[in-house]
């Protein structure tokens, strides 16, 4: 009987972890970090899934500015919107290799150089961005990569890399040229005022983020409708398992 109770407790605990839904991503982000007085929170929204739900990204302004000074894309805490309205899941990490999830690897996205939409190389929606690698010896390399939503985490896929001094990149021209970039609106949030953004600034030199309509896509580029996993099903499953175990215990 002890073994049965242990198994039941473990199943319910696992299901409760899977159902750790977040209704207020901003409050959750504040709990994660020790924010210095005078710092600000940066927030922007996107639709990686293209299902009518809006994902949220947060970063500290101090970290954002430091990344810009180092000519690197800033890191973001990514909140994945579930199909149910108002519920989010904080990304559990970034998958860079098959069956390998890095929980410490935050997505690095340059909001001034990014594209949000259908990625034909991956066969799904996502965000394309780039970073510059400057080795101690050798030529500077530009890396074009993408993030897509995979259940409760993100997947990073490298699309290509090239030497900007030698030739232009077809990938860069396809997604990140001035007339192809997505226009991102970043909100600066005052810590004292949680619900009201102190200001909103738009990244210049890019187009508004508009979800493509069917007539704007080629026939072979039409994204399939892929519903995201709803973790509430895990809770129902866990409760059902617990009830079954309790019935078995009583029969004994």
C-alpha positions as CSV (number, residue, x, y, z in Angstrom):
1,X,0.0,0.0,0.0
2,X,2.8,2.4,0.8
3,X,4.2,1.8,-2.7
4,X,0.8,2.6,-4.2
5,X,0.6,5.9,-2.3
6,X,4.1,6.9,-3.3
7,X,3.3,6.2,-6.9
8,X,0.1,8.2,-6.7
9,X,1.8,11.2,-5.0
10,X,4.5,11.2,-7.6
11,X,2.0,11.2,-10.5
12,X,0.0,14.1,-9.0
13,X,3.2,16.1,-8.3
14,X,4.4,15.6,-11.9
15,X,1.0,16.7,-13.2
16,X,1.0,19.8,-11.0
17,X,4.4,20.7,-12.4
18,X,3.1,20.3,-16.0
19,X,0.2,22.6,-15.1
20,X,2.2,25.4,-13.7
21,X,0.3,28.0,-15.7
22,X,1.1,31.7,-15.3
23,X,-1.7,34.3,-15.6
24,X,0.6,37.4,-15.0
25,X,3.9,37.1,-16.9
26,X,5.1,40.5,-15.7
27,X,4.6,39.6,-12.0
28,X,6.4,36.3,-12.6
29,X,9.3,38.0,-14.3
30,X,9.7,40.4,-11.3
31,X,9.9,37.4,-9.0
32,X,12.7,35.9,-11.0
33,X,15.1,38.8,-10.8
34,X,16.6,41.1,-8.2
35,X,15.9,44.3,-10.1
36,X,18.0,47.3,-9.1
37,X,16.3,50.6,-8.3
38,X,16.1,52.9,-11.4
39,X,16.2,50.0,-13.8
40,X,13.3,49.3,-16.2
41,X,11.6,46.3,-17.7
42,X,11.4,45.9,-21.4
43,X,8.5,44.0,-22.9
44,X,7.4,43.1,-26.4
45,X,4.9,40.7,-27.8
46,X,4.8,38.4,-30.8
47,X,2.9,35.5,-32.3
48,X,5.2,32.6,-33.0
49,X,2.4,30.1,-33.2
50,X,0.2,32.2,-35.3
51,X,-2.9,30.8,-33.6
52,X,-4.4,34.0,-32.4
53,X,-2.5,33.9,-29.1
54,X,0.2,36.4,-28.2
55,X,3.5,35.4,-26.6
56,X,5.4,37.8,-24.3
57,X,9.2,38.5,-23.9
58,X,10.8,40.4,-21.0
59,X,14.3,41.7,-20.3
60,X,15.9,44.4,-18.1
61,X,16.9,47.6,-19.8
62,X,20.3,47.5,-18.3
63,X,20.9,44.0,-19.8
64,X,19.5,45.1,-23.1
65,X,21.9,48.1,-23.3
66,X,24.9,46.0,-22.3
67,X,24.2,43.6,-25.1
68,X,23.9,46.4,-27.6
69,X,27.3,47.8,-26.4
70,X,28.8,44.4,-27.1
71,X,27.2,44.2,-30.5
72,X,25.3,41.1,-29.4
73,X,21.5,40.3,-29.4
74,X,19.9,40.7,-26.0
75,X,18.5,37.8,-24.0
76,X,14.8,37.5,-23.2
77,X,12.7,35.5,-20.8
78,X,10.0,34.0,-23.1
79,X,6.4,33.3,-22.0
80,X,4.6,30.9,-24.3
81,X,0.9,31.6,-24.6
82,X,-1.3,28.6,-24.4
83,X,-4.4,28.0,-26.5
84,X,-6.5,28.9,-23.4
85,X,-6.9,32.6,-23.1
86,X,-4.8,34.3,-20.4
87,X,-2.6,31.4,-19.5
88,X,1.2,31.3,-20.2
89,X,4.1,28.9,-19.6
90,X,7.6,30.3,-19.0
91,X,9.9,28.6,-21.5
92,X,11.7,25.8,-19.8
93,X,14.8,26.3,-21.9
94,X,16.2,26.2,-25.4
95,X,16.7,23.1,-27.5
96,X,19.7,23.4,-29.8
97,X,20.3,19.7,-30.4
98,X,17.8,16.8,-30.6
99,X,16.8,15.6,-27.1
100,X,19.1,18.2,-25.5
101,X,17.5,21.1,-23.6
102,X,19.6,23.8,-22.0
103,X,17.6,25.4,-19.1
104,X,20.1,28.2,-18.7
105,X,20.1,29.3,-22.4
106,X,17.8,32.2,-22.9
107,X,16.7,33.1,-26.4
108,X,18.9,35.9,-27.9
109,X,16.9,38.0,-30.3
110,X,17.7,41.4,-31.8
111,X,14.4,43.2,-32.1
112,X,15.9,45.6,-34.5
113,X,16.9,42.9,-36.9
114,X,14.3,40.1,-36.8
115,X,11.5,38.6,-38.9
116,X,8.4,37.0,-37.4
117,X,6.4,34.7,-39.6
118,X,6.5,31.6,-41.7
119,X,10.0,30.0,-42.1
120,X,10.0,27.8,-45.2
121,X,13.3,26.1,-44.2
122,X,11.7,24.8,-41.0
123,X,8.1,24.4,-42.2
124,X,6.6,26.4,-39.4
125,X,6.3,29.9,-37.9
126,X,9.0,31.4,-35.8
127,X,11.4,34.4,-35.4
128,X,14.5,34.8,-37.4
129,X,17.4,36.9,-36.2
130,X,21.1,37.1,-36.4
131,X,24.3,37.6,-34.4
132,X,27.9,38.5,-35.2
133,X,30.8,36.2,-34.2
134,X,34.2,37.9,-34.0
135,X,36.9,35.3,-33.4
136,X,40.3,36.2,-32.0
137,X,41.7,35.2,-35.3
138,X,40.0,35.0,-38.6
139,X,37.2,36.7,-40.3
140,X,33.9,38.0,-38.8
141,X,31.0,35.6,-39.3
142,X,27.3,36.5,-39.4
143,X,25.0,33.7,-38.2
144,X,21.3,33.7,-39.2
145,X,19.2,31.5,-36.9
146,X,15.6,31.0,-35.8
147,X,13.5,30.2,-32.7
148,X,10.3,28.1,-32.8
149,X,7.9,27.0,-30.1
150,X,8.1,23.3,-29.3
151,X,5.6,22.6,-26.6
152,X,6.8,24.1,-23.4
153,X,10.2,25.3,-24.7
154,X,11.9,27.0,-27.6
155,X,14.1,25.4,-30.3
156,X,17.0,27.2,-31.9
157,X,17.8,26.3,-35.5
158,X,20.8,27.7,-37.4
159,X,19.7,28.6,-40.9
160,X,23.2,29.6,-42.2
161,X,26.3,31.7,-41.7
162,X,28.4,33.8,-44.0
163,X,31.3,36.2,-44.3
164,X,29.9,39.7,-45.0
165,X,33.1,40.7,-46.7
166,X,33.0,38.0,-49.2
167,X,29.4,37.8,-50.4
168,X,25.8,38.6,-49.5
169,X,23.5,36.1,-47.9
170,X,20.4,34.9,-49.6
171,X,19.0,34.1,-46.2
172,X,19.6,37.6,-44.9
173,X,18.0,39.1,-48.0
174,X,15.0,36.7,-47.6
175,X,14.2,37.5,-44.0
176,X,16.3,40.3,-42.6
177,X,16.6,42.9,-45.4
178,X,15.2,46.3,-44.5
179,X,12.0,45.6,-46.4
180,X,11.5,42.1,-44.9
181,X,12.1,42.8,-41.2
182,X,9.2,42.8,-38.7
183,X,8.6,46.0,-36.9
184,X,8.7,45.4,-33.1
185,X,7.3,47.7,-30.5
186,X,9.2,47.6,-27.2
187,X,7.5,48.9,-24.0
188,X,9.5,50.3,-21.1
189,X,7.7,49.5,-17.9
190,X,8.2,51.5,-14.7
191,X,8.6,49.3,-11.6
192,X,6.3,51.4,-9.6
193,X,3.5,51.2,-12.2
194,X,3.0,47.6,-13.1
195,X,0.1,47.8,-15.5
196,X,0.9,51.1,-17.3
197,X,3.9,51.3,-19.7
198,X,5.9,54.5,-19.2
199,X,6.6,54.8,-22.8
200,X,6.5,52.8,-26.1
201,X,9.2,53.0,-28.7
202,X,9.1,51.5,-32.1
203,X,12.2,50.0,-33.8
204,X,12.8,52.1,-36.9
205,X,13.5,50.9,-40.4
206,X,11.2,48.0,-40.4
207,X,7.6,47.1,-41.3
208,X,4.7,46.5,-38.9
209,X,4.2,43.0,-37.6
210,X,1.1,41.7,-39.5
211,X,0.1,38.1,-39.6
212,X,0.1,37.0,-43.3
213,X,-3.3,36.2,-44.8
214,X,-3.9,33.2,-47.0
215,X,-3.8,35.3,-50.2
216,X,-0.4,36.7,-49.3
217,X,1.2,33.2,-49.1
218,X,2.2,30.9,-51.9
219,X,0.5,27.6,-52.0
220,X,3.5,25.7,-50.7
221,X,4.1,28.2,-48.0
222,X,0.7,27.9,-46.3
223,X,1.3,27.2,-42.6
224,X,-0.7,24.3,-41.1
225,X,-2.8,24.8,-38.1
226,X,-1.0,23.1,-35.2
227,X,-2.7,23.5,-31.8
228,X,-0.3,23.9,-28.9
229,X,-0.3,21.4,-26.1
230,X,-2.7,22.3,-23.3
231,X,-1.1,21.2,-20.0
232,X,-4.5,21.1,-18.3
233,X,-5.0,17.7,-19.8
234,X,-2.2,16.4,-17.6
235,X,-4.1,17.6,-14.6
236,X,-7.2,15.7,-15.6
237,X,-5.1,12.6,-16.3
238,X,-3.4,12.9,-12.9
239,X,-6.8,13.2,-11.1
240,X,-8.1,10.2,-12.9
241,X,-5.1,8.1,-12.0
242,X,-5.4,9.2,-8.3
243,X,-9.1,8.2,-8.2
244,X,-8.4,4.8,-9.7
245,X,-5.7,4.2,-7.1
246,X,-7.9,5.2,-4.3
247,X,-10.6,2.8,-5.5
248,X,-8.1,0.0,-5.6
249,X,-6.9,0.7,-2.1
250,X,-10.5,0.7,-0.7
251,X,-11.2,-2.7,-2.4
252,X,-8.2,-4.2,-0.6
